[in-house]
């Protein structure tokens, strides 16, 4: 076997397809809000295109050339820094609240959602930690105890904001790393019990969580309130039929569909490109997952493998949670569609993480 000298071209092509295709869909969705006369559209577009895609591609290029092994040495520092940045939203005059959540920082006239970078910070920390304790991972103290300790900070901060969608992505990614590192079946059962209890506590403490669960089981529940978004999304997707109305021809984005550039953008895709276009998009994400996990399986060391598992889970799980929510297959969470939805911070974090995955692919072994 020999070591690759270049990045995985197929993996890079899948990322390019999603970013490039997503830019066209985003452009179509923008016209819907322009027609509504939405304020501050120029700054929203600038933030997504320049800060998200532009700087994000630069971050991808740089991260793909940096040896991924360096991330292990700085993992604790990166994790603490992303926790501190996420906690900064609670500082008066710096953090601000929007749509019921305190999740953003306002810096020099630009907005930043630091929780997006906490995803990557948590993944790097988990990969480094479970690589270090690989011989003791079966113990409760070092295995499950370490897993819960890593999640403690994100749980506290993201619950306080609240941003439960991002918390779900972080938990899924760190859990995937833990399993890949060798978690025991006993620990899986314990984590399952903890998850069920946590959901019950959340539903009790945060009434809107219970509302979203009720809408998930009954999409017709509160059609003008909690169930409005899923109802309008299903109408948009259903009206697309097999082949869609055509690029730019979505009707729902002009009138009823909430957040057509954000977490509802898959509904615009379904309406304009139909069932076949939606299946193609899902297929690209599936291939991205397979290629990412293949990179993990062929990584030259445990840290590279665990890091690739975490990043692949993050990028694809986020997309499938978003798609599933708009199809009524999962509760609404408000998380973006990876590489496509509006959000400069989300795009920058996703592309930077994808760059790390490409860096790992440089060192994978070829049979």
Buried (B, 14 or more C-beta within 10 A) or exposed (E): EEEBEEBBEBBBEBBEBBBEBBBEBBBBBBBBBEEEEEEEBEEBBBBBBEBBBBBBBBBBEEBBEEEBBEBBEEBBEBBEBBBEBBBBBEEEEEBEEEEEBBBBBEEEEBBBBBBBBBBBBBBBBBBBBBBBBBEEBBBEEBBBEBBBEBBEBBBEBBBEBBBBBBBBBBBBBBBBBBBBBBBBEEBBEBBEEEEEEBBEEBBEEBEBBBBBBBBBEEBEBEEEEBBBBBBBBBBBBEBBEEEBBEEBEBBBBBEBBEBBBBBBBBBBBBBBBBBEBBEEBBEBBBBBBBBBBBBBEBBBBBBBBBBBBBBBBBBBBBBBBBBBBBBBEBBBBBBBBBBBBBBBBBBBBBBBBBBBBBBBBBBBEEE
